[in-house]
Amino acid sequence: MSTHHALQPGELVAVTGASGFVGAHVVRSLLGHGLRVRAVVRDPNDPSKTAPVRAAVADLPPAQQALLEFGAGDLLVPGSYDAALRDCQGVAHVAAVARLAAKDPQREIVDPSVQGVETVYAAAERSGSVRRIVHTSSIVAGVRYDDARKGHRFDERDWNTESTLQTDPYGLAKTLAERRAWQLAEAQVAKGGYDVVVINPGYVLGTLYARAHIRSSPATVAGLMTGAFPAIPRLSFAYVDALDVAEAHSQALLREQASGRYLLTGPEATLRQTVDRLKALYPQAKWPSLPIPDALVLLASRFDKRMSVSTMRKLIANELHFDHGRATRDLGIAWQPLDESLRRTVDSLDAGGWARLRRR
């Protein structure tokens, strides 16, 4: 296998989780850079699985759309990605479970994430052709909320050591999956096999291409639009546009110097500041205006299975700050303005009928 790991236009990249919010954007970006893409979904014969990908690339030139094909894979079925990764030079492993809580978090959140890494990476090794894997992790794999409260600014050297199966299964899953990816990457060094680059996005905003995409980061904006947030809790977010996340995946595959981890966080804002921006962008719409006491947020989280009380207690009034300089320097990410990210999120939610703007 060649020791030259970066890809060239015309080479083939498999994108796992291609029908997801981030995955669909990654497919679009790769095609735009002239790479051939095999979009891997659970069942490529199911139109509901391929529709988000087709919608994401619908306005690309026909020549770029012609570079797209589909493949099949299941994170929990060993060997199921072998055909999808055959003859591929690169892999964007985006597939993951976008759930914060579950009745059986080990089986429903952690296992698919960790076993999925093993399934996909084993297929990459067996392919004999894959030179680079870009792994989609998350900033939660590097956040320690206790340190954030002390004003720590996180960078690529930081690792999450706080999340547990009981308090934060999603954070635990992202951390364990990324650590497993690095273990497998280290084993490839002596073999001269593929290398791994990891992308750690923050809270992703941008154009949605399917109703199912609301299950990921855009859920908060959707909740603000529909009135699911009648008041504003003291929360903060490190935002990043899906366009920047997708571009980072493309550049991580195309640039030889890309290596290690890359924090992808653009604008940082509290939820109050976010709402103020939305009010300026859409003055004709109804938005929450009153703050909600911390005690009520904690009380509500006792009845909301999406977030544990212990995790919510760490999030309240805790502003997270990150250093994204490495992604700027190595990958050339220019960072979309927050207003544009919010506009794309709201407009696509409203146009799709998945979350309607409430008029005054």
C-alpha positions as CSV (number, residue, x, y, z in Angstrom):
1,M,0.0,0.0,0.0
2,S,1.2,3.5,-0.9
3,T,2.6,5.7,2.0
4,H,1.1,8.7,0.2
5,H,-2.1,9.1,2.2
6,A,-3.8,12.2,0.8
7,L,-6.4,11.7,-2.0
8,Q,-6.6,13.3,-5.4
9,P,-9.7,14.4,-7.3
10,G,-11.2,11.4,-9.1
11,E,-10.5,8.9,-6.3
12,L,-13.3,7.1,-4.5
13,V,-14.4,8.0,-0.9
14,A,-17.0,6.0,1.1
15,V,-19.1,8.1,3.4
16,T,-20.8,6.2,6.2
17,G,-23.9,7.7,7.7
18,A,-24.4,9.6,4.4
19,S,-28.1,10.2,4.9
20,G,-27.5,12.0,8.2
21,F,-27.4,15.8,8.8
22,V,-23.6,16.0,8.6
23,G,-23.2,13.0,6.3
24,A,-25.3,14.6,3.5
25,H,-23.2,17.8,3.7
26,V,-20.0,15.8,3.5
27,V,-21.2,14.0,0.4
28,R,-22.0,17.3,-1.3
29,S,-18.6,18.8,-0.4
30,L,-16.6,15.8,-1.6
31,L,-18.4,15.8,-4.9
32,G,-17.7,19.6,-5.2
33,H,-14.0,18.8,-4.9
34,G,-14.1,16.3,-7.7
35,L,-13.9,13.2,-5.6
36,R,-16.1,10.2,-6.4
37,V,-18.4,9.3,-3.6
38,R,-20.0,6.1,-2.5
39,A,-22.7,7.2,0.0
40,V,-23.2,4.3,2.5
41,V,-26.6,3.9,4.1
42,R,-28.3,1.0,5.8
43,D,-30.5,0.2,2.8
44,P,-29.7,1.9,-0.5
45,N,-32.9,0.4,-1.9
46,D,-35.0,2.4,0.6
47,P,-35.8,5.8,-1.0
48,S,-36.1,7.3,2.5
49,K,-32.4,6.5,3.1
50,T,-31.2,7.9,-0.1
51,A,-33.5,10.9,-0.4
52,P,-31.5,13.2,2.0
53,V,-28.3,12.6,0.0
54,R,-30.1,13.3,-3.3
55,A,-31.6,16.5,-1.9
56,A,-28.2,17.7,-0.7
57,V,-26.6,17.3,-4.2
58,A,-29.7,18.3,-6.3
59,D,-28.3,21.7,-7.3
60,L,-24.8,20.5,-8.1
61,P,-23.7,20.4,-11.8
62,P,-24.7,17.1,-13.5
63,A,-21.0,16.1,-14.0
64,Q,-20.6,16.2,-10.2
65,Q,-23.8,14.4,-9.5
66,A,-22.6,11.6,-11.8
67,L,-19.7,11.0,-9.4
68,L,-22.2,9.7,-6.8
69,E,-23.2,6.1,-6.1
70,F,-24.7,4.3,-3.1
71,G,-23.5,1.4,-0.9
72,A,-24.9,-0.5,2.1
73,G,-23.6,-1.0,5.6
74,D,-24.7,-1.7,9.2
75,L,-22.5,-0.6,12.1
76,L,-23.4,-3.6,14.2
77,V,-22.9,-6.2,11.5
78,P,-19.2,-7.2,11.0
79,G,-18.3,-7.5,7.3
80,S,-21.3,-5.5,6.2
81,Y,-19.1,-2.6,5.0
82,D,-16.7,-4.8,3.0
83,A,-18.5,-4.3,-0.4
84,A,-19.0,-0.6,0.3
85,L,-15.3,0.1,1.0
86,R,-14.0,-2.1,-1.9
87,D,-11.8,-0.1,-4.2
88,C,-12.1,3.0,-2.1
89,Q,-9.0,5.2,-1.4
90,G,-10.7,7.2,1.4
91,V,-13.4,6.8,4.1
92,A,-15.4,9.5,5.9
93,H,-16.7,7.7,8.9
94,V,-19.6,9.9,9.9
95,A,-22.2,7.3,11.0
96,A,-23.1,7.4,14.7
97,V,-26.1,7.4,17.0
98,A,-27.4,11.0,17.5
99,R,-29.2,10.3,20.8
100,L,-28.5,11.8,24.2
101,A,-30.3,9.1,26.2
102,A,-32.0,5.7,25.8
103,K,-33.7,3.0,27.9
104,D,-30.5,0.9,27.3
105,P,-27.8,3.4,26.7
106,Q,-25.0,0.8,26.4
107,R,-26.8,-1.2,23.7
108,E,-28.5,1.8,21.9
109,I,-25.8,4.5,22.1
110,V,-22.4,3.2,23.2
111,D,-22.2,-0.1,21.4
112,P,-23.2,1.2,17.9
113,S,-20.5,3.9,18.2
114,V,-17.6,1.7,19.3
115,Q,-18.5,-1.4,17.4
116,G,-19.2,0.7,14.4
117,V,-15.6,1.9,14.4
118,E,-14.4,-1.6,14.6
119,T,-16.7,-2.7,11.8
120,V,-15.8,0.1,9.4
121,Y,-12.1,0.1,10.2
122,A,-11.8,-3.6,9.7
123,A,-13.4,-3.3,6.3
124,A,-11.0,-0.5,5.4
125,E,-8.0,-2.7,6.3
126,R,-9.4,-5.7,4.3
127,S,-10.0,-3.4,1.3
128,G,-6.3,-3.1,0.7
129,S,-7.0,0.2,-1.0
130,V,-8.0,2.7,1.7
131,R,-5.2,5.1,2.6
132,R,-7.0,7.6,4.9
133,I,-10.0,7.6,7.2
134,V,-11.5,10.8,8.4
135,H,-13.4,10.1,11.6
136,T,-16.3,12.3,12.7
137,S,-16.1,12.7,16.5
138,S,-17.3,15.6,18.6
139,I,-16.1,18.3,20.9
140,V,-17.8,16.4,23.7
141,A,-14.9,13.9,23.4
142,G,-12.7,16.6,24.7
143,V,-14.8,18.5,27.1
144,R,-14.5,18.4,30.9
145,Y,-17.4,20.5,32.2
146,D,-15.7,21.1,35.6
147,D,-12.7,22.6,33.8
148,A,-14.9,24.7,31.5
149,R,-16.5,26.3,34.6
150,K,-13.0,27.3,35.7
151,G,-12.5,29.2,32.4
152,H,-10.4,26.5,30.6
153,R,-10.1,27.0,26.8
154,F,-10.2,23.6,25.2
155,D,-7.9,22.4,22.3
156,E,-6.9,19.2,20.6
157,R,-4.9,18.0,23.6
158,D,-8.0,17.7,25.8
159,W,-10.0,14.5,26.5
160,N,-13.4,14.0,28.2
161,T,-12.7,12.1,31.5
162,E,-16.1,12.9,33.1
163,S,-18.9,11.3,31.1
164,T,-20.3,8.0,32.3
165,L,-23.0,5.6,31.1
166,Q,-25.3,6.9,33.8
167,T,-24.7,10.7,33.4
168,D,-23.8,11.2,29.7
169,P,-23.9,8.1,27.5
170,Y,-23.6,10.2,24.3
171,G,-20.4,11.9,25.5
172,L,-19.1,8.6,26.7
173,A,-19.9,7.0,23.3
174,K,-18.1,9.7,21.4
175,T,-15.0,9.5,23.6
176,L,-14.7,5.7,23.6
177,A,-15.3,5.6,19.8
178,E,-12.6,8.1,19.1
179,R,-10.2,6.4,21.5
180,R,-10.8,3.1,19.7
181,A,-10.2,4.8,16.3
182,W,-6.8,6.0,17.5
183,Q,-5.9,2.6,18.8
184,L,-6.7,1.0,15.5
185,A,-4.8,3.8,13.7
186,E,-1.7,3.2,15.8
187,A,-1.8,-0.5,14.8
188,Q,-1.7,0.5,11.2
189,V,1.5,2.5,11.4
190,A,3.8,-0.6,11.5
191,K,1.8,-2.1,8.6
192,G,2.1,0.9,6.4
193,G,-1.7,1.0,6.2
194,Y,-4.3,3.7,6.3
195,D,-3.9,6.8,8.5
196,V,-6.6,8.5,10.5
197,V,-7.6,12.2,10.9
198,V,-10.3,13.1,13.4
199,I,-12.8,16.0,13.1
200,N,-14.4,17.2,16.4
201,P,-17.3,19.5,15.5
202,G,-19.2,21.7,17.9
203,Y,-22.9,22.4,17.8
204,V,-23.7,22.0,14.1
205,L,-26.1,24.3,12.3
206,G,-27.0,24.7,8.6
207,T,-29.4,23.5,5.9
208,L,-31.4,20.4,6.8
209,Y,-32.4,18.0,4.0
210,A,-34.8,15.7,5.9
211,R,-37.1,15.7,8.9
212,A,-34.9,13.2,10.6
213,H,-32.1,15.8,10.7
214,I,-33.9,17.6,13.5
215,R,-32.8,14.8,15.8
216,S,-29.3,16.2,15.8
217,S,-28.0,19.7,16.7
218,P,-30.7,21.8,14.9
219,A,-33.3,20.5,17.4
220,T,-32.6,23.6,19.6
221,V,-33.3,26.1,16.9
222,A,-36.4,24.1,15.9
223,G,-37.6,24.2,19.5
224,L,-37.1,28.0,19.6
225,M,-39.2,28.3,16.4
226,T,-42.1,26.2,17.6
227,G,-42.4,27.4,21.2
228,A,-41.0,24.2,22.7
229,F,-38.7,26.6,24.6
230,P,-41.2,29.0,26.2
231,A,-38.3,30.7,28.1
232,I,-34.5,30.8,27.8
233,P,-32.3,28.7,30.0
234,R,-28.7,29.8,30.8
235,L,-27.0,27.6,28.2
236,S,-24.1,28.3,25.8
237,F,-23.0,26.8,22.5
238,A,-19.9,26.6,20.4
239,Y,-21.5,26.7,17.0
240,V,-20.1,25.5,13.6
241,D,-21.8,25.5,10.2
242,A,-22.4,22.2,8.4
243,L,-20.6,23.8,5.4
244,D,-17.4,24.2,7.5
245,V,-17.7,20.7,8.9
246,A,-18.1,19.2,5.4
247,E,-15.2,21.3,4.1
248,A,-13.0,20.1,6.9
249,H,-13.7,16.5,6.0
250,S,-12.8,17.2,2.3
251,Q,-9.6,19.0,3.2
252,A,-8.6,16.3,5.7
253,L,-8.8,13.8,2.9
254,L,-7.1,16.0,0.3
255,R,-4.2,17.6,2.2
256,E,-1.2,15.5,2.9
257,Q,-0.3,17.5,6.0
258,A,-3.6,16.8,7.7
259,S,-3.1,14.8,10.9
260,G,-4.4,14.3,14.4
261,R,-7.5,16.0,15.7
262,Y,-9.2,19.2,14.6
263,L,-11.6,21.1,16.8
264,L,-14.3,22.6,14.6
265,T,-16.0,25.4,16.5
266,G,-16.8,28.8,15.0
267,P,-18.9,31.4,16.8
268,E,-19.6,31.0,20.5
269,A,-22.8,32.3,22.0
270,T,-25.2,31.9,24.8
271,L,-28.8,30.9,24.1
272,R,-29.9,34.4,25.0
273,Q,-27.5,35.8,22.4
274,T,-28.7,33.3,19.9
275,V,-32.3,34.3,20.4
276,D,-31.4,38.0,20.1
277,R,-29.8,37.2,16.7
278,L,-32.9,35.3,15.6
279,K,-35.1,38.2,16.6
280,A,-33.0,40.5,14.4
281,L,-33.1,38.1,11.5
282,Y,-36.9,37.3,11.8
283,P,-38.6,40.3,13.6
284,Q,-41.9,39.1,12.3
285,A,-41.7,35.8,14.2
286,K,-42.4,34.9,17.8
287,W,-39.4,34.1,19.9
288,P,-39.0,33.4,23.7
289,S,-37.9,36.4,25.7
290,L,-38.0,35.6,29.4
291,P,-35.2,33.7,31.2
292,I,-36.1,30.5,32.9
293,P,-34.8,29.9,36.5
294,D,-32.0,27.3,36.8
295,A,-34.1,25.4,39.4
296,L,-37.0,25.0,36.9
297,V,-34.5,23.7,34.2
298,L,-33.2,21.1,36.6
299,L,-36.7,20.1,37.6
300,A,-37.8,19.8,33.9
301,S,-34.7,17.6,33.1
302,R,-36.0,15.1,35.7
303,F,-38.9,14.4,33.3
304,D,-37.0,14.7,30.0
305,K,-35.2,11.5,29.1
306,R,-33.0,13.3,26.5
307,M,-30.7,14.8,29.2
308,S,-29.7,13.6,32.7
309,V,-30.0,16.0,35.7
310,S,-26.3,15.7,36.4
311,T,-25.4,16.7,32.9
312,M,-27.8,19.6,32.8
313,R,-26.4,20.8,36.1
314,K,-23.0,21.0,34.5
315,L,-24.3,22.8,31.4
316,I,-26.3,25.6,33.2
317,A,-24.4,28.9,33.2
318,N,-21.3,27.1,32.0
319,E,-19.8,28.8,28.9
320,L,-17.6,26.6,26.8
321,H,-14.6,28.1,25.0
322,F,-12.4,26.4,22.3
323,D,-9.3,27.1,20.2
324,H,-10.0,26.3,16.6
325,G,-6.7,27.7,15.3
326,R,-5.4,24.3,14.1
327,A,-8.3,23.8,11.8
328,T,-7.9,27.3,10.4
329,R,-4.2,26.8,9.8
330,D,-4.0,23.2,8.5
331,L,-7.4,22.9,6.8
332,G,-8.0,26.5,5.7
333,I,-11.4,26.7,7.3
334,A,-12.7,30.3,7.2
335,W,-15.8,29.9,9.5
336,Q,-19.3,30.9,8.4
337,P,-20.9,33.8,10.3
338,L,-23.4,32.7,12.9
339,D,-26.2,34.8,11.3
340,E,-25.8,32.9,8.1
341,S,-25.8,29.5,9.8
342,L,-29.0,30.5,11.7
343,R,-30.7,31.7,8.6
344,R,-29.9,28.5,6.7
345,T,-31.2,26.4,9.6
346,V,-34.4,28.3,10.1
347,D,-35.2,28.7,6.4
348,S,-34.7,25.0,5.7
349,L,-36.8,24.0,8.7
350,D,-39.6,26.3,7.7
351,A,-39.5,25.5,4.0
352,G,-39.5,21.7,4.8
353,G,-42.5,22.1,7.1
354,W,-40.4,20.4,9.9
355,A,-40.6,23.4,12.2
356,R,-42.7,26.5,11.3
357,L,-41.9,30.1,12.2
358,R,-44.7,31.4,14.4
359,R,-45.9,34.8,13.2
360,R,-46.7,37.6,15.6
